[in-house]
C-alpha cells in the first residue's frame, strides 16, 4: 500500500501517512477523523395563505412538519481528514 494523502480542506496542503502493507499480505490500517458537511436538496409543492408574508411564515422550521420531505438529492463535501490515535473499534471504510 502506498502512503495515503489526507485532505485538510480547501486550499490546504495534503498530509502524508507512512502506513504500508503488512508483510503477511494484510493491509495495514490507520485511524483517521473525517469531518464533512452534507447539503441536501428538497422540493415540495405546498399551499400557503394567498396574501401571506413569506418571510414571516418561518418556512425553515415549518418545512419539518411536511409528511413528504421532498428529498431530491444529497451532496457531501469533505472538510478535513486528520490522522488520530489508532482505534481498532473504528468502522472500516475502504
trRosetta pair geometry for C-beta under 8 A, 3 or more apart (Angstrom, degrees):
i j d omega theta_ij theta_ji phi_ij phi_ji
1 4 7.8 -20 159 -45 107 93
1 19 6.7 -23 98 115 127 88
1 20 5.8 169 63 -153 83 41
1 21 4.4 132 2 -54 85 84
1 27 5.6 86 -48 -145 137 94
1 28 6.5 -141 41 42 137 86
2 20 8.0 7 -111 -115 18 76
3 16 5.1 26 154 -172 133 100
3 17 5.6 175 -161 76 84 54
3 18 5.5 -27 -105 -104 116 40
3 19 6.9 125 -120 45 61 59
3 20 7.6 -36 -67 -73 66 76
4 16 7.5 154 78 -151 42 54
4 17 5.0 0 53 45 87 112
4 19 6.9 -4 8 47 102 108
4 30 7.8 -151 34 39 131 131
5 14 4.0 -11 -169 180 102 148
5 15 7.4 127 -164 61 54 40
5 16 6.4 -33 -103 -96 57 65
6 14 5.9 138 60 -166 44 81
6 15 4.4 -30 61 61 108 91
6 16 7.5 -170 13 -78 87 17
6 17 6.4 75 -28 -26 115 105
6 32 6.6 -165 -123 -130 128 139
6 81 4.3 -135 -166 99 92 108
6 82 7.0 122 158 -89 140 23
6 83 6.5 -130 -43 -38 168 87
7 12 7.6 112 -179 76 60 98
7 14 5.9 -40 -89 -106 48 86
7 78 5.8 75 86 113 130 135
7 80 7.4 -147 109 -136 69 35
7 81 5.4 68 54 20 66 112
8 12 3.7 -83 87 108 110 136
8 13 7.0 19 28 67 127 42
8 14 6.9 177 -4 -111 90 33
8 15 6.2 85 -51 -17 111 103
8 80 5.3 11 -154 -131 50 86
8 81 7.1 -101 -79 45 43 64
8 82 7.5 68 -112 -76 82 78
9 12 5.0 52 62 16 77 125
9 78 7.5 -141 -92 120 54 75
9 79 5.4 1 -98 178 106 50
9 80 5.0 -28 -42 -74 101 77
15 81 7.9 -153 44 91 109 84
15 82 7.7 46 40 -122 154 52
15 83 6.8 -128 119 -5 134 107
17 30 5.7 -128 -174 25 149 170
17 83 5.8 147 -93 -83 113 136
19 28 4.9 -158 -178 106 98 118
19 29 7.4 -28 -170 157 149 6
19 30 4.8 -125 -57 -37 150 119
20 28 6.0 53 77 26 35 139
21 25 7.6 -17 170 -147 116 20
21 26 7.5 165 -170 90 78 40
21 27 5.6 -54 -120 -118 81 55
21 28 6.0 -168 -121 1 20 91
22 25 7.3 -30 83 47 87 25
22 26 4.6 -2 52 70 128 86
22 27 7.0 171 12 -134 90 3
22 28 5.1 131 -43 -60 82 84
29 92 7.3 -69 -128 -120 147 93
30 83 6.3 -32 157 -133 129 100
30 86 7.0 -93 -146 -97 52 84
31 83 7.5 100 84 -159 58 59
31 84 5.3 -67 112 71 101 86
31 85 6.7 -11 68 96 133 36
31 86 5.0 145 2 -128 119 38
31 87 4.5 101 -117 25 157 83
31 90 5.1 129 -127 10 106 156
32 81 5.3 11 168 -176 134 89
32 82 6.3 150 -163 74 79 36
32 83 5.6 -49 -104 -96 80 44
32 84 6.4 128 -132 12 26 86
33 80 7.8 8 102 107 88 97
33 81 7.4 163 79 -153 48 43
33 82 4.8 -17 56 62 97 95
33 84 4.9 67 -24 -27 103 132
34 78 6.7 -64 -164 -137 99 98
34 80 7.5 179 -148 91 41 53
34 81 5.2 -5 -105 -106 76 79
35 78 7.6 100 81 -167 54 60
35 79 4.3 -57 108 66 98 115
35 80 4.7 21 43 48 110 87
35 81 7.8 -152 25 -69 67 40
35 82 7.9 27 -4 1 101 105
36 76 5.3 16 165 -176 135 100
36 77 6.2 163 -160 81 84 43
36 78 5.1 -47 -99 -107 99 44
36 79 5.6 -176 -100 1 32 86
37 76 7.2 162 82 -153 44 56
37 77 5.2 -8 56 57 92 96
37 79 6.1 84 -18 -50 88 112
38 74 6.0 -14 -169 -168 105 105
38 75 7.2 154 -156 80 55 46
38 76 5.3 -24 -100 -99 75 75
38 77 8.0 -179 -81 20 30 70
39 74 7.3 152 80 -156 45 55
39 75 4.9 -13 60 61 95 97
39 76 8.0 -179 21 -82 68 29
39 77 7.4 30 -3 -5 105 107
40 71 6.6 -44 177 -135 121 88
40 72 7.8 137 171 51 75 71
40 73 7.0 -179 -152 95 63 40
40 74 4.8 -22 -103 -102 81 79
40 75 7.8 -178 -81 22 36 63
41 71 7.7 98 84 -163 55 49
41 72 4.2 -58 104 68 99 113
41 73 5.0 12 42 54 110 82
41 74 7.5 -148 16 -71 73 36
41 75 7.9 53 -21 -5 98 97
42 63 7.3 113 105 177 147 135
42 69 5.9 -75 -132 152 132 79
42 70 4.2 89 -177 93 87 98
42 71 5.7 -37 -104 -92 84 37
42 72 6.0 177 -101 2 24 93
43 70 4.8 -145 69 172 37 122
43 72 5.5 52 4 -48 99 130
44 63 7.2 154 30 -142 140 96
44 66 5.7 -51 -140 -139 167 163
44 68 6.6 154 -117 95 112 92
44 69 7.4 -99 -62 173 128 23
44 70 3.6 -114 -59 -54 85 144
46 66 7.1 -95 -85 -100 126 119
48 52 4.9 -93 152 36 109 148
48 54 7.3 69 127 -102 166 77
48 57 6.4 -32 -142 -110 133 155
49 52 4.0 111 67 -49 93 106
52 56 7.2 -139 177 65 82 100
52 57 5.9 50 160 -67 129 117
53 56 4.0 51 88 13 110 115
53 57 7.1 -178 88 -30 59 81
54 57 5.7 -45 -155 10 37 120
54 59 6.9 0 -178 -36 80 130
57 62 6.3 -58 151 5 91 152
58 61 5.0 -26 157 43 104 107
58 62 5.5 113 99 -25 81 101
59 62 5.4 -63 -130 45 33 109
59 63 6.0 46 168 -37 69 99
60 63 6.6 -51 -160 15 18 112
61 64 6.0 -42 -173 14 47 115
62 65 5.6 -45 -171 19 54 117
63 66 5.9 -24 -170 -7 52 116
63 69 7.7 77 159 -142 91 72
66 69 5.8 137 85 -94 113 44
66 70 6.9 -5 119 -11 156 99
71 74 7.9 -12 -168 -47 106 93
78 81 6.5 -11 -178 -39 126 98
84 87 7.2 3 102 -13 110 111
87 90 4.2 87 92 -30 108 105
